[in-house]
Amino acid sequence: MIRHPNITQLLDILETENSYYLVMELCPGGNLMHKIYEKKRLEEAEARRYIRQLISAVEHLHRAGVVHRNADSAESLIGDSTVRSK
């Protein structure tokens, strides 16, 4: 299992007769795209912090041999003031 402070944790997998459900860590801040639309713009320091966190997460995935094919602001969730990639 991949563990990193900027990657949303998979907590459980549930299976029914017709479906699978992934139980993920709660990130109450919504996604980064929504935050940008809501604020109209991010301060440079805030944008820099989020970009560093996303780069750290993607770098960790690549070192583990995982390619994230959809790393964008809609897929980036905000937890406790940190951004997490789904």
N, C-alpha and C positions, 0 to 999 in steps of 0.2 A: 504494500500500500504506500502511496506517495504522501508524504507529510511535509508541509511547508506553510509558514504563517500567512502566505498570500494565495493559497490554493484552498478552495472550499472543500471541506471534508465530506466524504461519503460515509454516512453513519450506519446505513442498513440497506438491504435489498429485500423487497417483499415480492412474492410471486403468487399470482392467482391463476386460475385456469386459463385466462385469456391474456393476461398482462403481467408486466414487471413494473415495479415502482422503486425508484431510488429515493432514499431518505437522506437529504443533504443537511448540512449545518445551516442554521438560520443566519441570514445576513440582513438585519433589519433596515439598513440604509438604502435599500433599493439598488438599482444599477447605476453605473457611472454616467451613462447617456442621459438618464432622467435627471440626474443631479446637474449636469451641464445645461440642459434645457431649462431647468427650474431657475438656476442662478444667472443664466444668460452668458456668463463667462466665469472661468476659474482664475483665481489669483495665480501668478506665476509659481510661487512657492508650493501651492496646493497641487497644481498640475504636475510640477516636477516630482513631488512626493508620490503621486499616483503612478506616474510613468516609471519611476524607480522600482516601485513595488511590483508592477506588471512585468517589467523586464526581469526582475529577480525570480518571479514565478515561472516565466517561460524558460529562463536559463535552467532552473531546477528541473523542469520537465524534459528539456533537451538532454541534460546530463543523464536522465533516467531512461532515455531512448523513446520518449513520448513526444509526439508532435500535436500541438493544439491547433486545429485547423480553423478556428473561429475566434481568435483573440481580438475582440473589439469592445467598444465602450458599452454596448448592450449586453455583452456577456461578462462584464466585470461588475461584481457585486460589492457593495460597501458594507462592511461589518462595523466593528467598533473603531471607526475613524481610519481603518485600513481598507484597501481594496483587495478583493479576492477574485481570482479567475475561476470560472465554473469548470 
